[in-house]
């Protein structure tokens, strides 16, 4: 491989998971002595000022106030196999600065970690802004039709189900690797729970419940925390609001007012420690958060999914008996109490979670990236040469 290869990671911050996945992939590509330069581009930061109002804010508005409308749009996209999340003109005009940055950088590889970012990368390559291979990295357990773009050279997917979906939509199986969702491998480290609790200022011997709402705080963690008082058993609760400042203020207001010990965090890099310290996670089922919990062996109670992709995440985990789903918040105290009183059930769920986890996913994606950097096209890498007389066929 020639020296100084450049990689552009293209993402779109409709949620924190895509940003985190990009960061983990970047770290895997640049760990130790490396001749690879990596730059991450968040489309929202570079796009025209009107682009978020057309593409991002309507999505968040529907998730908060018209969830059924978003479910209808998502399911229709699947049923009709729509290959676009927005008209091409939205990306072509709204993301012109993204294309200019890619042309200026002239990357040897473009990695897309969000479906809209994959569409933008495909459009940029199609219209000649760059000529590098495009690698798509999926961060939910199932795929959706807009991931299927002729300009995408290779896919890293979380599950066999996602691979089969892409194959059904016309993607060659030789262009797909089941890598898992890229997470920081530190989530799989065997840390001592009571010591981590002490380092966080928690009671070492008290059962601990971790509440997470995703990066944008779509789960009502304050309501859940209040309901946990009904468990009528010793426990302590940690609430993580992510980037939702209003939710963080509500969580802070609860401190000292509940009958159970409660601490709150906003955006924090201490999620591996918080998961290690906890006995149960109650969370919105984003792909990154769920994957981190699986690697940590932390039993999960899932609630308030984003219609569509996160509902499919729940389905995937429930079918494998690796998590619990609660639709009505009033049911949470009973489920928590039942799990805390049955350590053998928690151990079984923890074991199943670890069996499903792929904490090495980022390394696998980095290996694929390096292979693509070494080859002019994916054909050189993945498709065996024609078998001639006297040669033996082989399966790569």
C-alpha positions as CSV (number, residue, x, y, z in Angstrom):
1,X,0.0,0.0,0.0
2,X,1.3,3.4,-1.0
3,X,2.2,5.8,1.9
4,X,-0.3,8.4,3.1
5,X,-3.7,7.1,2.2
6,X,-6.6,9.3,3.0
7,X,-10.1,8.3,4.3
8,X,-13.1,10.5,4.5
9,X,-15.8,9.3,7.0
10,X,-19.1,10.8,6.0
11,X,-21.9,10.9,8.6
12,X,-25.1,12.8,9.3
13,X,-25.9,13.7,12.9
14,X,-29.6,12.8,13.1
15,X,-28.5,10.8,16.2
16,X,-25.5,10.4,18.4
17,X,-24.9,6.7,17.3
18,X,-23.7,7.6,13.8
19,X,-21.2,10.1,15.2
20,X,-19.9,7.6,17.8
21,X,-19.6,4.9,15.1
22,X,-17.5,7.2,13.0
23,X,-15.3,8.0,15.9
24,X,-14.7,4.4,16.7
25,X,-13.9,3.5,13.0
26,X,-11.5,6.5,12.9
27,X,-9.7,5.2,16.0
28,X,-9.4,1.7,14.6
29,X,-7.9,3.0,11.3
30,X,-5.3,5.2,13.0
31,X,-4.3,3.1,16.1
32,X,-0.6,2.7,16.4
33,X,1.9,3.6,13.6
34,X,-0.4,4.4,10.6
35,X,0.0,5.9,7.2
36,X,-3.7,6.6,7.0
37,X,-5.1,10.1,7.4
38,X,-8.8,10.1,8.5
39,X,-11.2,13.1,8.4
40,X,-14.8,12.9,9.6
41,X,-17.4,15.1,7.9
42,X,-20.7,15.7,9.5
43,X,-23.1,16.7,6.7
44,X,-25.1,18.9,9.1
45,X,-22.0,21.0,9.8
46,X,-21.2,21.6,6.2
47,X,-24.6,21.7,4.5
48,X,-26.5,24.8,3.5
49,X,-28.3,26.5,6.3
50,X,-31.7,25.4,5.0
51,X,-30.7,21.7,4.7
52,X,-31.3,20.7,8.4
53,X,-34.8,22.4,8.2
54,X,-35.7,20.3,5.2
55,X,-34.0,17.0,6.0
56,X,-33.2,16.7,9.8
57,X,-35.7,18.8,11.8
58,X,-38.9,17.3,10.2
59,X,-37.5,13.8,11.2
60,X,-37.1,14.9,14.9
61,X,-40.4,16.7,14.9
62,X,-42.2,13.6,13.7
63,X,-40.4,11.4,16.3
64,X,-41.5,13.8,19.1
65,X,-45.0,14.7,18.0
66,X,-46.1,12.5,15.1
67,X,-44.6,9.1,15.6
68,X,-47.3,7.3,13.6
69,X,-46.6,9.5,10.6
70,X,-42.9,8.6,10.7
71,X,-43.8,4.9,11.1
72,X,-46.0,5.1,8.0
73,X,-43.3,6.8,6.0
74,X,-40.7,4.3,7.1
75,X,-42.8,1.2,6.4
76,X,-43.9,2.7,3.0
77,X,-40.2,3.1,2.1
78,X,-39.7,-0.6,2.9
79,X,-42.8,-1.8,1.1
80,X,-42.2,0.3,-2.1
81,X,-38.4,-0.3,-1.8
82,X,-37.7,3.4,-2.2
83,X,-34.0,3.9,-2.9
84,X,-33.9,7.5,-1.5
85,X,-34.7,9.2,1.8
86,X,-35.1,12.6,0.0
87,X,-35.2,13.9,-3.6
88,X,-31.7,14.1,-5.1
89,X,-32.0,17.9,-5.5
90,X,-32.1,18.2,-1.7
91,X,-28.6,16.6,-1.4
92,X,-27.3,18.1,-4.7
93,X,-28.1,21.6,-3.6
94,X,-28.0,21.3,0.1
95,X,-24.7,19.5,0.4
96,X,-22.6,21.2,-2.3
97,X,-20.0,22.2,0.4
98,X,-19.7,18.5,1.3
99,X,-18.9,17.7,-2.3
100,X,-16.4,20.5,-2.5
101,X,-14.6,19.3,0.6
102,X,-14.5,15.8,-0.8
103,X,-13.1,17.0,-4.1
104,X,-10.5,19.1,-2.2
105,X,-9.5,16.1,0.0
106,X,-9.5,13.6,-2.9
107,X,-9.8,10.7,-0.5
108,X,-8.7,7.2,-1.4
109,X,-11.8,5.8,0.4
110,X,-15.1,7.2,1.6
111,X,-16.9,5.5,4.6
112,X,-20.6,6.3,5.1
113,X,-22.1,5.5,8.6
114,X,-25.6,6.8,8.1
115,X,-28.1,6.0,5.3
116,X,-28.5,9.7,4.2
117,X,-24.7,10.0,4.2
118,X,-24.5,6.9,2.0
119,X,-26.9,8.5,-0.5
120,X,-24.8,11.7,-0.5
121,X,-21.5,9.7,-1.0
122,X,-23.1,7.8,-3.8
123,X,-24.4,11.0,-5.5
124,X,-20.9,12.7,-5.1
125,X,-19.2,9.7,-6.7
126,X,-21.9,9.5,-9.5
127,X,-21.4,13.1,-10.4
128,X,-17.6,13.1,-10.4
129,X,-16.7,14.9,-7.2
130,X,-14.5,12.0,-6.2
131,X,-13.6,8.6,-7.6
132,X,-12.7,6.6,-4.5
133,X,-14.5,3.4,-3.4
134,X,-17.4,3.8,-1.0
135,X,-17.8,1.6,2.1
136,X,-21.2,1.6,3.8
137,X,-21.4,0.8,7.6
138,X,-24.9,0.0,9.0
139,X,-25.6,0.7,12.6
140,X,-29.0,-0.9,13.1
141,X,-29.6,-4.7,13.1
142,X,-31.6,-4.6,9.9
143,X,-31.1,-2.7,6.6
144,X,-33.4,-0.4,4.6
145,X,-33.7,0.0,0.8
146,X,-31.9,3.4,0.5
147,X,-28.7,1.7,1.5
148,X,-28.7,0.1,-1.9
149,X,-26.8,2.4,-4.2
150,X,-24.8,1.3,-7.3
151,X,-21.8,3.5,-6.3
152,X,-21.4,1.7,-3.0
153,X,-18.5,-0.8,-3.3
154,X,-18.8,-2.8,-0.1
155,X,-21.1,-3.1,3.0
156,X,-20.3,-3.9,6.6
157,X,-23.5,-5.0,8.3
158,X,-24.4,-6.0,11.9
159,X,-26.3,-9.3,11.3
160,X,-27.1,-12.1,8.9
161,X,-30.6,-10.6,8.6
162,X,-29.2,-7.4,7.3
163,X,-27.0,-9.2,4.8
164,X,-30.0,-11.3,3.5
165,X,-32.0,-8.1,3.1
166,X,-29.3,-6.5,0.9
167,X,-28.9,-9.6,-1.1
168,X,-32.7,-9.7,-1.7
169,X,-32.4,-6.1,-3.0
170,X,-29.8,-7.1,-5.5
171,X,-26.4,-6.7,-3.7
172,X,-23.9,-9.4,-4.3
173,X,-23.0,-11.5,-1.2
174,X,-19.4,-11.0,-2.1
175,X,-19.7,-7.3,-1.3
176,X,-21.0,-7.8,2.2
177,X,-19.3,-8.6,5.5
178,X,-21.1,-9.3,8.8
179,X,-18.9,-7.2,11.0
180,X,-21.2,-6.1,13.8
181,X,-21.9,-2.6,14.9
182,X,-18.7,-0.6,15.6
183,X,-18.3,0.1,19.3
184,X,-15.3,0.9,21.5
185,X,-13.8,-2.5,22.4
186,X,-13.4,-1.3,26.0
187,X,-17.1,-2.3,26.6
188,X,-16.0,-5.9,26.6
189,X,-13.2,-5.5,29.2
190,X,-13.7,-7.4,32.5
191,X,-13.9,-4.7,35.1
192,X,-14.8,-5.2,38.8
193,X,-18.3,-3.8,39.5
194,X,-17.9,-2.7,43.1
195,X,-14.6,-0.9,42.4
196,X,-16.2,1.0,39.4
197,X,-19.1,1.9,41.6
198,X,-16.8,3.4,44.2
199,X,-15.0,5.4,41.5
200,X,-18.4,6.8,40.5
201,X,-19.4,7.7,44.1
202,X,-22.1,5.0,44.1
203,X,-22.9,2.5,46.9
204,X,-20.8,-0.6,46.2
205,X,-23.3,-3.2,47.3
206,X,-26.5,-1.6,46.1
207,X,-28.3,-2.8,42.9
208,X,-27.9,-0.2,40.2
209,X,-30.2,0.8,37.4
210,X,-28.9,2.8,34.4
211,X,-31.3,4.9,32.4
212,X,-30.3,6.1,28.9
213,X,-32.3,8.1,26.4
214,X,-30.1,8.1,23.3
215,X,-28.2,11.1,22.1
216,X,-31.3,13.3,21.7
217,X,-33.2,12.2,24.8
218,X,-36.4,10.7,23.3
219,X,-37.2,8.5,26.3
220,X,-38.8,10.1,29.4
221,X,-36.1,9.2,31.8
222,X,-37.5,11.4,34.5
223,X,-40.8,9.6,34.5
224,X,-39.0,6.3,34.6
225,X,-36.9,7.3,37.5
226,X,-40.0,8.4,39.5
227,X,-41.7,5.1,38.8
228,X,-38.6,3.1,40.0
229,X,-39.5,4.3,43.6
230,X,-42.3,1.8,43.4
231,X,-39.9,-1.2,43.3
232,X,-39.8,-1.2,47.1
233,X,-36.3,-2.7,47.2
234,X,-32.8,-1.2,47.7
235,X,-31.5,0.3,44.5
236,X,-29.8,3.3,43.1
237,X,-30.4,4.9,39.7
238,X,-28.2,6.7,37.2
239,X,-29.8,8.8,34.4
240,X,-27.9,9.8,31.3
241,X,-29.7,12.5,29.2
242,X,-27.2,12.7,26.3
243,X,-27.4,15.9,24.4
244,X,-30.9,16.8,25.5
245,X,-30.4,19.8,27.8
246,X,-34.1,20.0,28.8
247,X,-34.1,16.4,29.9
248,X,-30.8,16.9,31.8
249,X,-32.4,19.8,33.7
250,X,-35.4,17.6,34.6
251,X,-33.1,14.9,35.8
252,X,-31.0,17.3,37.9
253,X,-34.2,18.6,39.5
254,X,-34.9,15.0,40.7
255,X,-31.7,14.7,42.6
256,X,-32.3,14.6,46.3
257,X,-36.1,14.5,45.8
258,X,-36.5,10.8,45.2
259,X,-36.8,8.1,47.9
260,X,-33.9,6.3,46.1
261,X,-30.4,7.5,45.4
262,X,-30.3,9.2,42.0
263,X,-27.4,10.8,40.0
264,X,-27.6,12.3,36.6
265,X,-25.3,12.9,33.6
266,X,-25.6,14.9,30.4
267,X,-23.3,14.0,27.6
268,X,-20.6,11.8,29.0
269,X,-17.7,9.7,27.9
270,X,-18.0,7.4,30.9
271,X,-20.7,5.1,29.5
272,X,-18.4,2.0,29.7
273,X,-17.9,2.6,33.4
274,X,-21.6,3.3,33.9
275,X,-22.6,0.1,32.2
276,X,-20.1,-1.9,34.2
277,X,-21.5,-0.4,37.4
278,X,-25.1,-1.3,36.6
279,X,-27.2,-4.4,36.9
280,X,-29.9,-3.4,34.5
281,X,-30.1,-0.9,31.6
282,X,-33.4,0.8,30.7
283,X,-32.9,2.4,27.3
284,X,-34.2,3.5,23.9
285,X,-32.9,0.7,21.6
286,X,-30.5,2.6,19.4
287,X,-28.1,0.3,17.6
288,X,-24.9,1.6,19.3
289,X,-26.3,1.7,22.8
290,X,-27.7,-1.8,22.5
291,X,-24.4,-3.2,21.0
292,X,-22.4,-1.6,23.9
293,X,-24.7,-3.2,26.4
294,X,-24.5,-6.6,24.7
295,X,-20.7,-6.4,24.9
296,X,-20.9,-5.4,28.5
297,X,-23.2,-8.3,29.4
298,X,-25.7,-5.8,30.8
299,X,-29.4,-7.0,30.7
300,X,-31.7,-4.5,29.0
301,X,-35.2,-3.3,29.3
302,X,-36.1,-1.6,26.1
303,X,-38.7,1.1,25.7
304,X,-39.7,4.1,23.5
305,X,-38.1,2.8,20.2
306,X,-38.0,5.0,17.2
307,X,-40.7,3.6,14.9
308,X,-39.1,1.4,12.2
309,X,-35.4,0.7,12.7
310,X,-35.4,0.6,16.5
311,X,-38.6,-1.5,16.6
312,X,-36.7,-4.0,14.4
313,X,-33.8,-3.8,16.9
314,X,-36.2,-4.9,19.6
315,X,-37.6,-7.7,17.5
316,X,-34.0,-9.0,16.8
317,X,-33.2,-9.0,20.5
318,X,-36.5,-10.4,21.8
319,X,-36.3,-13.3,19.4
320,X,-32.9,-14.2,20.8
321,X,-34.1,-13.7,24.4
322,X,-31.3,-11.1,24.9
323,X,-33.5,-8.3,26.2
324,X,-36.9,-7.3,27.5
325,X,-39.4,-4.9,26.0
326,X,-41.8,-2.7,28.1
327,X,-44.4,-0.6,26.3
328,X,-46.2,0.8,29.3
329,X,-43.9,2.7,31.7
330,X,-46.1,1.6,34.6
331,X,-44.9,-2.0,34.0
332,X,-41.2,-1.1,34.5
333,X,-41.0,-1.3,38.3
334,X,-42.4,-4.9,38.3
335,X,-40.0,-6.0,35.6
336,X,-37.0,-4.4,37.4
337,X,-38.0,-6.0,40.7
338,X,-38.5,-9.4,39.1
339,X,-35.0,-9.2,37.4
340,X,-33.3,-8.0,40.6
341,X,-34.8,-10.9,42.5
342,X,-33.7,-13.4,39.9
343,X,-29.9,-13.2,39.5
344,X,-29.9,-16.5,37.5
345,X,-32.2,-14.8,34.9
346,X,-29.9,-11.8,34.6
347,X,-26.9,-14.2,34.2
348,X,-28.6,-16.0,31.4
349,X,-29.6,-12.8,29.6
350,X,-26.1,-11.5,30.1
351,X,-24.5,-14.6,28.6
352,X,-26.8,-14.5,25.6
353,X,-26.0,-10.8,25.1
354,X,-22.2,-11.5,25.1
355,X,-22.7,-14.3,22.6
356,X,-24.5,-11.9,20.2
357,X,-22.0,-9.1,20.7
358,X,-19.1,-8.2,18.3
359,X,-16.8,-5.9,20.3
360,X,-14.2,-6.4,17.6
361,X,-16.4,-4.9,14.9
362,X,-14.4,-1.7,14.4
363,X,-11.3,-3.7,13.7
364,X,-13.0,-5.8,11.1
365,X,-14.3,-2.6,9.4
366,X,-10.8,-1.2,9.5
367,X,-9.4,-4.3,7.8
368,X,-12.0,-4.0,5.1
369,X,-11.1,-0.3,4.7
370,X,-7.4,-1.1,4.4
371,X,-8.1,-3.8,1.8
372,X,-10.1,-1.3,-0.2
373,X,-7.3,1.2,0.0
374,X,-5.0,-1.4,-1.5
375,X,-7.2,-2.1,-4.4
376,X,-8.3,0.1,-7.3
377,X,-11.8,-1.5,-7.2
378,X,-13.7,-4.0,-5.2
379,X,-13.6,-6.4,-8.1
380,X,-9.8,-6.8,-7.6
381,X,-10.4,-7.7,-4.0
382,X,-13.6,-9.8,-4.0
383,X,-14.2,-11.4,-7.4
384,X,-12.0,-14.3,-8.3
385,X,-10.4,-14.2,-11.8
386,X,-12.1,-16.4,-14.4
387,X,-11.1,-20.1,-14.2
388,X,-8.9,-21.1,-17.1
389,X,-7.8,-24.5,-18.2
390,X,-5.4,-26.0,-15.7
391,X,-6.5,-23.7,-12.9
392,X,-8.6,-24.6,-9.8
393,X,-11.5,-22.4,-8.7
394,X,-11.4,-21.1,-5.1
395,X,-13.7,-19.3,-2.8
396,X,-12.4,-16.2,-1.2
